[in-house]
């Protein structure tokens, strides 16, 4: 994903579905102050989900379904207080779902 997107400070939606792209998610994507939806389902993304992504204050929807993500789902996901929808299925994650997911009141 292009790093140049980080310059769009009012960006609210990133929707790249069904074969639009791949690669890794740059950690700088956690700096979008107004991002509401990150939808990357059915692509070829790899690597781990950057922990910085969970510091996006107004993230409502995180859809990473059907990619090739690896690693674990970070406990920091519990800090995304407005998260209403999350989908991680059909990836290559290891470990268990963090208990912090239970603190997401809007989920």
N, C-alpha and C positions, 0 to 999 in steps of 0.2 A: 504494500500500500504506500502511496506516495507521502513522503514527509511534508510536502508542501501544504497538505491539508491542515496541518497544525496552525497555519497562519490565518485560518478562517475562524476567528474567535467567536463568532455568532452562530457557528454551525450547530444545527439542532438534530439533524437526521443524517446518518450514513447508512444507506441501504444498497448493498451490493449483493444481490441474490443470484443464485443458479448459474454458476460458471462465469461470473463477471470478472473474477480475479483470484489471486492466491498470494502466497508468500507468508510473511510473518506480520503480526500487528506491532507497529513501533510503540515503544513505551511512551513516547511523546503524545500518543492519542489519549492518554489519561489527563491531558491538560485542557481539554475542551470544556470550558466552564458552563456551557448551555446545552450540551449534548443530551438528548432525550432518548434517541433510539439508535442502537448499533445492531444492524441486521446483516449478518454475513453468511447466512445459511446456504448450503449446497454449493460450496466453493472448494478450493484446494489450499486453504490456509494450513500452516504447519507451525511447529514450535509450541511454546507455552503461551498462555494468556498473560499479558503483562499485569503485574500487581497494580501498577499505576492506573490501570483502567478502572479499578474499583474506587478511585478517589474522585471520579466524575460526579459532582454533587447532585445533578438532576437526572441521572440516568433512570429511565423508566422501563426500557426494554433492552434485553441483551440476548440476541439470538445467534448462537454460534453452531447451530445444528449442522451435521453432515459435512464435516471438514476433516482435517488430519491433526488436530491439536493434540499435544502430549503433555505429560506432567500431571500435576494435581490441580484441583480447583482450590485456589488460595482462600484461607480463612478471612481475608480482607473483604470478601464478597459480602460479609455481614455488615459492612459499614455503608453500603449503598442503600440509604434509608428510604428512598422513594421507589425502589425497584419493584415493578409489578409483574414482570414476565421475564423468565430466564429459560433458555433451552440450550442444553449442552449435549444432547444425545448424538449418537453415531459419530463419535470421535475416538481418540485413542488415549483418553485420560486414564490415570491410574489412581488407586486409593479410593477413599470413600468421600461422600458428600460432607463437607464441613458442618459441624453442629451450628455454626454461626448463621447458616441459612435460616434456621428456626427463629432468628431475631428479626427477620425481614417482615415487618407487620403488613406491608402492602402486597406481598407476594401471594 
